[in-house]
Amino acid sequence: MSIAFVREKEGGEAFEDLPDRPISPHTNFVTPEGLAQIEGEVARLQAEVGRLAPDDKAGQARLARDLRYWTARQGSAQLVERVEGETVHFGSTVTVLREDESRQTFHIVGEDEADPAKGSISYVAPLARAITGKSVGDVVEVNGQEVEVTEIR
């Protein structure tokens, strides 16, 4: 079998360090909940380090990579407390009306805590960028569709 089809180097150690997870070039704004999620992930990974078998090279490589990522995200996190105002901003919960008359409500959060399936989008998502700074009644175009801001909380 060709060496290309196995996970070990020829005559060498298997599963050396995995490549780092890419870190976004954007400022790492986080909500209080987002910061708690990051801190929880770092703590979970640190606890897992002690439970890993010494011969589990793949697990060690995965754990080291993930711990580097979450530690870096924790170190660069910039907490954004609740911001009040009449315009859309980081931390807002916004309802928009689309051209097809469908409504969508979402919370604008940091990149690591965004989960569109659960109603949160990253502040760098195209829709969030387009409506940031807008007020109720403002209409913007996103991906060729008009979207109207109908509620801001």
MODELLER restraints for C-alpha pairs under 7 A, 6 or more apart:
rsr = mdl.restraints
at = mdl.atoms
rsr.add(forms.Gaussian(group=physical.xy_distance, feature=features.Distance(at['CA:3:A'], at['CA:10:A']), mean=6.96, stdev=0.5))
rsr.add(forms.Gaussian(group=physical.xy_distance, feature=features.Distance(at['CA:7:A'], at['CA:14:A']), mean=6.49, stdev=0.5))
rsr.add(forms.Gaussian(group=physical.xy_distance, feature=features.Distance(at['CA:8:A'], at['CA:14:A']), mean=4.42, stdev=0.5))
rsr.add(forms.Gaussian(group=physical.xy_distance, feature=features.Distance(at['CA:8:A'], at['CA:15:A']), mean=6.89, stdev=0.5))
rsr.add(forms.Gaussian(group=physical.xy_distance, feature=features.Distance(at['CA:14:A'], at['CA:57:A']), mean=6.92, stdev=0.5))
rsr.add(forms.Gaussian(group=physical.xy_distance, feature=features.Distance(at['CA:15:A'], at['CA:57:A']), mean=5.85, stdev=0.5))
rsr.add(forms.Gaussian(group=physical.xy_distance, feature=features.Distance(at['CA:15:A'], at['CA:58:A']), mean=5.33, stdev=0.5))
rsr.add(forms.Gaussian(group=physical.xy_distance, feature=features.Distance(at['CA:15:A'], at['CA:61:A']), mean=6.53, stdev=0.5))
rsr.add(forms.Gaussian(group=physical.xy_distance, feature=features.Distance(at['CA:16:A'], at['CA:61:A']), mean=6.46, stdev=0.5))
rsr.add(forms.Gaussian(group=physical.xy_distance, feature=features.Distance(at['CA:17:A'], at['CA:61:A']), mean=5.17, stdev=0.5))
rsr.add(forms.Gaussian(group=physical.xy_distance, feature=features.Distance(at['CA:18:A'], at['CA:61:A']), mean=5.86, stdev=0.5))
rsr.add(forms.Gaussian(group=physical.xy_distance, feature=features.Distance(at['CA:18:A'], at['CA:62:A']), mean=6.70, stdev=0.5))
rsr.add(forms.Gaussian(group=physical.xy_distance, feature=features.Distance(at['CA:18:A'], at['CA:65:A']), mean=6.26, stdev=0.5))
rsr.add(forms.Gaussian(group=physical.xy_distance, feature=features.Distance(at['CA:20:A'], at['CA:65:A']), mean=5.72, stdev=0.5))
rsr.add(forms.Gaussian(group=physical.xy_distance, feature=features.Distance(at['CA:21:A'], at['CA:69:A']), mean=6.26, stdev=0.5))
rsr.add(forms.Gaussian(group=physical.xy_distance, feature=features.Distance(at['CA:28:A'], at['CA:76:A']), mean=6.08, stdev=0.5))
rsr.add(forms.Gaussian(group=physical.xy_distance, feature=features.Distance(at['CA:28:A'], at['CA:77:A']), mean=4.99, stdev=0.5))
rsr.add(forms.Gaussian(group=physical.xy_distance, feature=features.Distance(at['CA:28:A'], at['CA:78:A']), mean=5.87, stdev=0.5))
rsr.add(forms.Gaussian(group=physical.xy_distance, feature=features.Distance(at['CA:28:A'], at['CA:110:A']), mean=6.73, stdev=0.5))
rsr.add(forms.Gaussian(group=physical.xy_distance, feature=features.Distance(at['CA:29:A'], at['CA:77:A']), mean=5.93, stdev=0.5))
rsr.add(forms.Gaussian(group=physical.xy_distance, feature=features.Distance(at['CA:29:A'], at['CA:78:A']), mean=4.78, stdev=0.5))
rsr.add(forms.Gaussian(group=physical.xy_distance, feature=features.Distance(at['CA:29:A'], at['CA:79:A']), mean=5.96, stdev=0.5))
rsr.add(forms.Gaussian(group=physical.xy_distance, feature=features.Distance(at['CA:29:A'], at['CA:80:A']), mean=6.45, stdev=0.5))
rsr.add(forms.Gaussian(group=physical.xy_distance, feature=features.Distance(at['CA:29:A'], at['CA:110:A']), mean=5.36, stdev=0.5))
rsr.add(forms.Gaussian(group=physical.xy_distance, feature=features.Distance(at['CA:30:A'], at['CA:77:A']), mean=6.27, stdev=0.5))
rsr.add(forms.Gaussian(group=physical.xy_distance, feature=features.Distance(at['CA:30:A'], at['CA:78:A']), mean=5.93, stdev=0.5))
rsr.add(forms.Gaussian(group=physical.xy_distance, feature=features.Distance(at['CA:30:A'], at['CA:79:A']), mean=5.02, stdev=0.5))
rsr.add(forms.Gaussian(group=physical.xy_distance, feature=features.Distance(at['CA:30:A'], at['CA:80:A']), mean=5.97, stdev=0.5))
rsr.add(forms.Gaussian(group=physical.xy_distance, feature=features.Distance(at['CA:30:A'], at['CA:109:A']), mean=6.56, stdev=0.5))
rsr.add(forms.Gaussian(group=physical.xy_distance, feature=features.Distance(at['CA:30:A'], at['CA:110:A']), mean=4.80, stdev=0.5))
rsr.add(forms.Gaussian(group=physical.xy_distance, feature=features.Distance(at['CA:31:A'], at['CA:79:A']), mean=5.87, stdev=0.5))
rsr.add(forms.Gaussian(group=physical.xy_distance, feature=features.Distance(at['CA:31:A'], at['CA:80:A']), mean=5.52, stdev=0.5))
rsr.add(forms.Gaussian(group=physical.xy_distance, feature=features.Distance(at['CA:31:A'], at['CA:81:A']), mean=6.54, stdev=0.5))
rsr.add(forms.Gaussian(group=physical.xy_distance, feature=features.Distance(at['CA:31:A'], at['CA:91:A']), mean=6.82, stdev=0.5))
rsr.add(forms.Gaussian(group=physical.xy_distance, feature=features.Distance(at['CA:31:A'], at['CA:109:A']), mean=6.46, stdev=0.5))
rsr.add(forms.Gaussian(group=physical.xy_distance, feature=features.Distance(at['CA:31:A'], at['CA:110:A']), mean=6.83, stdev=0.5))
rsr.add(forms.Gaussian(group=physical.xy_distance, feature=features.Distance(at['CA:32:A'], at['CA:79:A']), mean=6.53, stdev=0.5))
rsr.add(forms.Gaussian(group=physical.xy_distance, feature=features.Distance(at['CA:32:A'], at['CA:81:A']), mean=6.86, stdev=0.5))
rsr.add(forms.Gaussian(group=physical.xy_distance, feature=features.Distance(at['CA:34:A'], at['CA:110:A']), mean=6.98, stdev=0.5))
rsr.add(forms.Gaussian(group=physical.xy_distance, feature=features.Distance(at['CA:34:A'], at['CA:113:A']), mean=5.51, stdev=0.5))
rsr.add(forms.Gaussian(group=physical.xy_distance, feature=features.Distance(at['CA:38:A'], at['CA:70:A']), mean=6.52, stdev=0.5))
rsr.add(forms.Gaussian(group=physical.xy_distance, feature=features.Distance(at['CA:38:A'], at['CA:74:A']), mean=6.16, stdev=0.5))
rsr.add(forms.Gaussian(group=physical.xy_distance, feature=features.Distance(at['CA:39:A'], at['CA:74:A']), mean=6.73, stdev=0.5))
rsr.add(forms.Gaussian(group=physical.xy_distance, feature=features.Distance(at['CA:41:A'], at['CA:70:A']), mean=6.97, stdev=0.5))
rsr.add(forms.Gaussian(group=physical.xy_distance, feature=features.Distance(at['CA:42:A'], at['CA:67:A']), mean=6.38, stdev=0.5))
rsr.add(forms.Gaussian(group=physical.xy_distance, feature=features.Distance(at['CA:42:A'], at['CA:70:A']), mean=5.91, stdev=0.5))
rsr.add(forms.Gaussian(group=physical.xy_distance, feature=features.Distance(at['CA:42:A'], at['CA:71:A']), mean=6.34, stdev=0.5))
rsr.add(forms.Gaussian(group=physical.xy_distance, feature=features.Distance(at['CA:45:A'], at['CA:63:A']), mean=6.75, stdev=0.5))
rsr.add(forms.Gaussian(group=physical.xy_distance, feature=features.Distance(at['CA:45:A'], at['CA:67:A']), mean=6.20, stdev=0.5))
rsr.add(forms.Gaussian(group=physical.xy_distance, feature=features.Distance(at['CA:82:A'], at['CA:91:A']), mean=6.69, stdev=0.5))
rsr.add(forms.Gaussian(group=physical.xy_distance, feature=features.Distance(at['CA:86:A'], at['CA:135:A']), mean=6.27, stdev=0.5))
rsr.add(forms.Gaussian(group=physical.xy_distance, feature=features.Distance(at['CA:87:A'], at['CA:133:A']), mean=5.16, stdev=0.5))
rsr.add(forms.Gaussian(group=physical.xy_distance, feature=features.Distance(at['CA:87:A'], at['CA:134:A']), mean=5.19, stdev=0.5))
rsr.add(forms.Gaussian(group=physical.xy_distance, feature=features.Distance(at['CA:87:A'], at['CA:135:A']), mean=4.65, stdev=0.5))
rsr.add(forms.Gaussian(group=physical.xy_distance, feature=features.Distance(at['CA:88:A'], at['CA:131:A']), mean=6.43, stdev=0.5))
rsr.add(forms.Gaussian(group=physical.xy_distance, feature=features.Distance(at['CA:88:A'], at['CA:132:A']), mean=4.80, stdev=0.5))
rsr.add(forms.Gaussian(group=physical.xy_distance, feature=features.Distance(at['CA:88:A'], at['CA:133:A']), mean=5.05, stdev=0.5))
rsr.add(forms.Gaussian(group=physical.xy_distance, feature=features.Distance(at['CA:88:A'], at['CA:134:A']), mean=5.53, stdev=0.5))
rsr.add(forms.Gaussian(group=physical.xy_distance, feature=features.Distance(at['CA:88:A'], at['CA:135:A']), mean=6.44, stdev=0.5))
rsr.add(forms.Gaussian(group=physical.xy_distance, feature=features.Distance(at['CA:88:A'], at['CA:152:A']), mean=6.54, stdev=0.5))
rsr.add(forms.Gaussian(group=physical.xy_distance, feature=features.Distance(at['CA:89:A'], at['CA:132:A']), mean=5.33, stdev=0.5))
rsr.add(forms.Gaussian(group=physical.xy_distance, feature=features.Distance(at['CA:89:A'], at['CA:133:A']), mean=6.25, stdev=0.5))
rsr.add(forms.Gaussian(group=physical.xy_distance, feature=features.Distance(at['CA:90:A'], at['CA:108:A']), mean=5.53, stdev=0.5))
rsr.add(forms.Gaussian(group=physical.xy_distance, feature=features.Distance(at['CA:90:A'], at['CA:109:A']), mean=6.22, stdev=0.5))
rsr.add(forms.Gaussian(group=physical.xy_distance, feature=features.Distance(at['CA:90:A'], at['CA:123:A']), mean=6.37, stdev=0.5))
rsr.add(forms.Gaussian(group=physical.xy_distance, feature=features.Distance(at['CA:91:A'], at['CA:107:A']), mean=6.45, stdev=0.5))
rsr.add(forms.Gaussian(group=physical.xy_distance, feature=features.Distance(at['CA:91:A'], at['CA:108:A']), mean=5.09, stdev=0.5))
rsr.add(forms.Gaussian(group=physical.xy_distance, feature=features.Distance(at['CA:91:A'], at['CA:109:A']), mean=5.65, stdev=0.5))
rsr.add(forms.Gaussian(group=physical.xy_distance, feature=features.Distance(at['CA:92:A'], at['CA:107:A']), mean=5.74, stdev=0.5))
rsr.add(forms.Gaussian(group=physical.xy_distance, feature=features.Distance(at['CA:92:A'], at['CA:108:A']), mean=5.62, stdev=0.5))
rsr.add(forms.Gaussian(group=physical.xy_distance, feature=features.Distance(at['CA:92:A'], at['CA:152:A']), mean=6.50, stdev=0.5))
rsr.add(forms.Gaussian(group=physical.xy_distance, feature=features.Distance(at['CA:92:A'], at['CA:153:A']), mean=5.73, stdev=0.5))
rsr.add(forms.Gaussian(group=physical.xy_distance, feature=features.Distance(at['CA:93:A'], at['CA:105:A']), mean=6.92, stdev=0.5))
rsr.add(forms.Gaussian(group=physical.xy_distance, feature=features.Distance(at['CA:93:A'], at['CA:106:A']), mean=5.51, stdev=0.5))
rsr.add(forms.Gaussian(group=physical.xy_distance, feature=features.Distance(at['CA:93:A'], at['CA:107:A']), mean=4.17, stdev=0.5))
rsr.add(forms.Gaussian(group=physical.xy_distance, feature=features.Distance(at['CA:93:A'], at['CA:108:A']), mean=6.39, stdev=0.5))
rsr.add(forms.Gaussian(group=physical.xy_distance, feature=features.Distance(at['CA:93:A'], at['CA:152:A']), mean=5.85, stdev=0.5))
rsr.add(forms.Gaussian(group=physical.xy_distance, feature=features.Distance(at['CA:93:A'], at['CA:153:A']), mean=5.03, stdev=0.5))
rsr.add(forms.Gaussian(group=physical.xy_distance, feature=features.Distance(at['CA:94:A'], at['CA:105:A']), mean=5.45, stdev=0.5))
rsr.add(forms.Gaussian(group=physical.xy_distance, feature=features.Distance(at['CA:94:A'], at['CA:106:A']), mean=5.53, stdev=0.5))
rsr.add(forms.Gaussian(group=physical.xy_distance, feature=features.Distance(at['CA:94:A'], at['CA:107:A']), mean=6.32, stdev=0.5))
rsr.add(forms.Gaussian(group=physical.xy_distance, feature=features.Distance(at['CA:94:A'], at['CA:151:A']), mean=5.63, stdev=0.5))
rsr.add(forms.Gaussian(group=physical.xy_distance, feature=features.Distance(at['CA:94:A'], at['CA:152:A']), mean=4.66, stdev=0.5))
rsr.add(forms.Gaussian(group=physical.xy_distance, feature=features.Distance(at['CA:94:A'], at['CA:153:A']), mean=6.35, stdev=0.5))
rsr.add(forms.Gaussian(group=physical.xy_distance, feature=features.Distance(at['CA:95:A'], at['CA:103:A']), mean=6.69, stdev=0.5))
rsr.add(forms.Gaussian(group=physical.xy_distance, feature=features.Distance(at['CA:95:A'], at['CA:104:A']), mean=5.49, stdev=0.5))
rsr.add(forms.Gaussian(group=physical.xy_distance, feature=features.Distance(at['CA:95:A'], at['CA:105:A']), mean=4.13, stdev=0.5))
rsr.add(forms.Gaussian(group=physical.xy_distance, feature=features.Distance(at['CA:95:A'], at['CA:106:A']), mean=6.61, stdev=0.5))
rsr.add(forms.Gaussian(group=physical.xy_distance, feature=features.Distance(at['CA:95:A'], at['CA:149:A']), mean=6.20, stdev=0.5))
rsr.add(forms.Gaussian(group=physical.xy_distance, feature=features.Distance(at['CA:95:A'], at['CA:150:A']), mean=5.59, stdev=0.5))
rsr.add(forms.Gaussian(group=physical.xy_distance, feature=features.Distance(at['CA:95:A'], at['CA:151:A']), mean=4.98, stdev=0.5))
rsr.add(forms.Gaussian(group=physical.xy_distance, feature=features.Distance(at['CA:95:A'], at['CA:152:A']), mean=6.59, stdev=0.5))
rsr.add(forms.Gaussian(group=physical.xy_distance, feature=features.Distance(at['CA:96:A'], at['CA:103:A']), mean=5.63, stdev=0.5))
rsr.add(forms.Gaussian(group=physical.xy_distance, feature=features.Distance(at['CA:96:A'], at['CA:104:A']), mean=5.43, stdev=0.5))
rsr.add(forms.Gaussian(group=physical.xy_distance, feature=features.Distance(at['CA:96:A'], at['CA:105:A']), mean=6.45, stdev=0.5))
rsr.add(forms.Gaussian(group=physical.xy_distance, feature=features.Distance(at['CA:96:A'], at['CA:147:A']), mean=6.24, stdev=0.5))
rsr.add(forms.Gaussian(group=physical.xy_distance, feature=features.Distance(at['CA:96:A'], at['CA:148:A']), mean=5.35, stdev=0.5))
rsr.add(forms.Gaussian(group=physical.xy_distance, feature=features.Distance(at['CA:96:A'], at['CA:149:A']), mean=4.54, stdev=0.5))
rsr.add(forms.Gaussian(group=physical.xy_distance, feature=features.Distance(at['CA:96:A'], at['CA:150:A']), mean=5.33, stdev=0.5))
rsr.add(forms.Gaussian(group=physical.xy_distance, feature=features.Distance(at['CA:97:A'], at['CA:103:A']), mean=4.63, stdev=0.5))
rsr.add(forms.Gaussian(group=physical.xy_distance, feature=features.Distance(at['CA:97:A'], at['CA:104:A']), mean=6.68, stdev=0.5))
rsr.add(forms.Gaussian(group=physical.xy_distance, feature=features.Distance(at['CA:97:A'], at['CA:147:A']), mean=5.70, stdev=0.5))
rsr.add(forms.Gaussian(group=physical.xy_distance, feature=features.Distance(at['CA:97:A'], at['CA:148:A']), mean=5.10, stdev=0.5))
rsr.add(forms.Gaussian(group=physical.xy_distance, feature=features.Distance(at['CA:97:A'], at['CA:149:A']), mean=6.53, stdev=0.5))
rsr.add(forms.Gaussian(group=physical.xy_distance, feature=features.Distance(at['CA:97:A'], at['CA:150:A']), mean=6.54, stdev=0.5))
rsr.add(forms.Gaussian(group=physical.xy_distance, feature=features.Distance(at['CA:98:A'], at['CA:146:A']), mean=6.35, stdev=0.5))
rsr.add(forms.Gaussian(group=physical.xy_distance, feature=features.Distance(at['CA:98:A'], at['CA:147:A']), mean=4.76, stdev=0.5))
rsr.add(forms.Gaussian(group=physical.xy_distance, feature=features.Distance(at['CA:98:A'], at['CA:148:A']), mean=6.54, stdev=0.5))
rsr.add(forms.Gaussian(group=physical.xy_distance, feature=features.Distance(at['CA:99:A'], at['CA:145:A']), mean=6.70, stdev=0.5))
rsr.add(forms.Gaussian(group=physical.xy_distance, feature=features.Distance(at['CA:99:A'], at['CA:146:A']), mean=5.88, stdev=0.5))
rsr.add(forms.Gaussian(group=physical.xy_distance, feature=features.Distance(at['CA:99:A'], at['CA:147:A']), mean=6.55, stdev=0.5))
rsr.add(forms.Gaussian(group=physical.xy_distance, feature=features.Distance(at['CA:105:A'], at['CA:119:A']), mean=6.82, stdev=0.5))
rsr.add(forms.Gaussian(group=physical.xy_distance, feature=features.Distance(at['CA:106:A'], at['CA:119:A']), mean=4.67, stdev=0.5))
rsr.add(forms.Gaussian(group=physical.xy_distance, feature=features.Distance(at['CA:106:A'], at['CA:120:A']), mean=5.07, stdev=0.5))
rsr.add(forms.Gaussian(group=physical.xy_distance, feature=features.Distance(at['CA:106:A'], at['CA:121:A']), mean=6.68, stdev=0.5))
rsr.add(forms.Gaussian(group=physical.xy_distance, feature=features.Distance(at['CA:107:A'], at['CA:119:A']), mean=6.26, stdev=0.5))
rsr.add(forms.Gaussian(group=physical.xy_distance, feature=features.Distance(at['CA:107:A'], at['CA:120:A']), mean=4.52, stdev=0.5))
rsr.add(forms.Gaussian(group=physical.xy_distance, feature=features.Distance(at['CA:107:A'], at['CA:121:A']), mean=6.26, stdev=0.5))
rsr.add(forms.Gaussian(group=physical.xy_distance, feature=features.Distance(at['CA:108:A'], at['CA:120:A']), mean=5.86, stdev=0.5))
rsr.add(forms.Gaussian(group=physical.xy_distance, feature=features.Distance(at['CA:108:A'], at['CA:121:A']), mean=5.24, stdev=0.5))
rsr.add(forms.Gaussian(group=physical.xy_distance, feature=features.Distance(at['CA:108:A'], at['CA:122:A']), mean=5.76, stdev=0.5))
rsr.add(forms.Gaussian(group=physical.xy_distance, feature=features.Distance(at['CA:108:A'], at['CA:123:A']), mean=5.50, stdev=0.5))
rsr.add(forms.Gaussian(group=physical.xy_distance, feature=features.Distance(at['CA:108:A'], at['CA:128:A']), mean=6.79, stdev=0.5))
rsr.add(forms.Gaussian(group=physical.xy_distance, feature=features.Distance(at['CA:109:A'], at['CA:120:A']), mean=6.50, stdev=0.5))
rsr.add(forms.Gaussian(group=physical.xy_distance, feature=features.Distance(at['CA:109:A'], at['CA:121:A']), mean=6.03, stdev=0.5))
rsr.add(forms.Gaussian(group=physical.xy_distance, feature=features.Distance(at['CA:109:A'], at['CA:122:A']), mean=5.08, stdev=0.5))
rsr.add(forms.Gaussian(group=physical.xy_distance, feature=features.Distance(at['CA:109:A'], at['CA:123:A']), mean=5.71, stdev=0.5))
rsr.add(forms.Gaussian(group=physical.xy_distance, feature=features.Distance(at['CA:110:A'], at['CA:122:A']), mean=5.24, stdev=0.5))
rsr.add(forms.Gaussian(group=physical.xy_distance, feature=features.Distance(at['CA:110:A'], at['CA:123:A']), mean=6.09, stdev=0.5))
rsr.add(forms.Gaussian(group=physical.xy_distance, feature=features.Distance(at['CA:111:A'], at['CA:122:A']), mean=4.83, stdev=0.5))
rsr.add(forms.Gaussian(group=physical.xy_distance, feature=features.Distance(at['CA:114:A'], at['CA:120:A']), mean=5.13, stdev=0.5))
rsr.add(forms.Gaussian(group=physical.xy_distance, feature=features.Distance(at['CA:114:A'], at['CA:121:A']), mean=4.76, stdev=0.5))
rsr.add(forms.Gaussian(group=physical.xy_distance, feature=features.Distance(at['CA:114:A'], at['CA:122:A']), mean=5.13, stdev=0.5))
rsr.add(forms.Gaussian(group=physical.xy_distance, feature=features.Distance(at['CA:115:A'], at['CA:121:A']), mean=6.07, stdev=0.5))
rsr.add(forms.Gaussian(group=physical.xy_distance, feature=features.Distance(at['CA:123:A'], at['CA:129:A']), mean=6.44, stdev=0.5))
rsr.add(forms.Gaussian(group=physical.xy_distance, feature=features.Distance(at['CA:126:A'], at['CA:142:A']), mean=6.97, stdev=0.5))
rsr.add(forms.Gaussian(group=physical.xy_distance, feature=features.Distance(at['CA:127:A'], at['CA:142:A']), mean=6.16, stdev=0.5))
rsr.add(forms.Gaussian(group=physical.xy_distance, feature=features.Distance(at['CA:130:A'], at['CA:140:A']), mean=6.56, stdev=0.5))
rsr.add(forms.Gaussian(group=physical.xy_distance, feature=features.Distance(at['CA:130:A'], at['CA:142:A']), mean=6.84, stdev=0.5))
rsr.add(forms.Gaussian(group=physical.xy_distance, feature=features.Distance(at['CA:131:A'], at['CA:140:A']), mean=6.84, stdev=0.5))
rsr.add(forms.Gaussian(group=physical.xy_distance, feature=features.Distance(at['CA:135:A'], at['CA:149:A']), mean=6.70, stdev=0.5))
rsr.add(forms.Gaussian(group=physical.xy_distance, feature=features.Distance(at['CA:136:A'], at['CA:149:A']), mean=5.00, stdev=0.5))
rsr.add(forms.Gaussian(group=physical.xy_distance, feature=features.Distance(at['CA:136:A'], at['CA:150:A']), mean=5.09, stdev=0.5))
rsr.add(forms.Gaussian(group=physical.xy_distance, feature=features.Distance(at['CA:136:A'], at['CA:151:A']), mean=5.82, stdev=0.5))
rsr.add(forms.Gaussian(group=physical.xy_distance, feature=features.Distance(at['CA:136:A'], at['CA:152:A']), mean=6.92, stdev=0.5))
rsr.add(forms.Gaussian(group=physical.xy_distance, feature=features.Distance(at['CA:137:A'], at['CA:148:A']), mean=6.12, stdev=0.5))
rsr.add(forms.Gaussian(group=physical.xy_distance, feature=features.Distance(at['CA:137:A'], at['CA:149:A']), mean=5.47, stdev=0.5))
rsr.add(forms.Gaussian(group=physical.xy_distance, feature=features.Distance(at['CA:137:A'], at['CA:150:A']), mean=5.89, stdev=0.5))
rsr.add(forms.Gaussian(group=physical.xy_distance, feature=features.Distance(at['CA:138:A'], at['CA:148:A']), mean=5.69, stdev=0.5))
rsr.add(forms.Gaussian(group=physical.xy_distance, feature=features.Distance(at['CA:138:A'], at['CA:149:A']), mean=5.65, stdev=0.5))
rsr.add(forms.Gaussian(group=physical.xy_distance, feature=features.Distance(at['CA:139:A'], at['CA:146:A']), mean=6.46, stdev=0.5))
rsr.add(forms.Gaussian(group=physical.xy_distance, feature=features.Distance(at['CA:139:A'], at['CA:147:A']), mean=5.49, stdev=0.5))
rsr.add(forms.Gaussian(group=physical.xy_distance, feature=features.Distance(at['CA:139:A'], at['CA:148:A']), mean=4.26, stdev=0.5))
rsr.add(forms.Gaussian(group=physical.xy_distance, feature=features.Distance(at['CA:139:A'], at['CA:149:A']), mean=6.44, stdev=0.5))
rsr.add(forms.Gaussian(group=physical.xy_distance, feature=features.Distance(at['CA:140:A'], at['CA:146:A']), mean=5.58, stdev=0.5))
rsr.add(forms.Gaussian(group=physical.xy_distance, feature=features.Distance(at['CA:140:A'], at['CA:147:A']), mean=5.41, stdev=0.5))
rsr.add(forms.Gaussian(group=physical.xy_distance, feature=features.Distance(at['CA:140:A'], at['CA:148:A']), mean=6.49, stdev=0.5))
rsr.add(forms.Gaussian(group=physical.xy_distance, feature=features.Distance(at['CA:141:A'], at['CA:147:A']), mean=6.08, stdev=0.5))
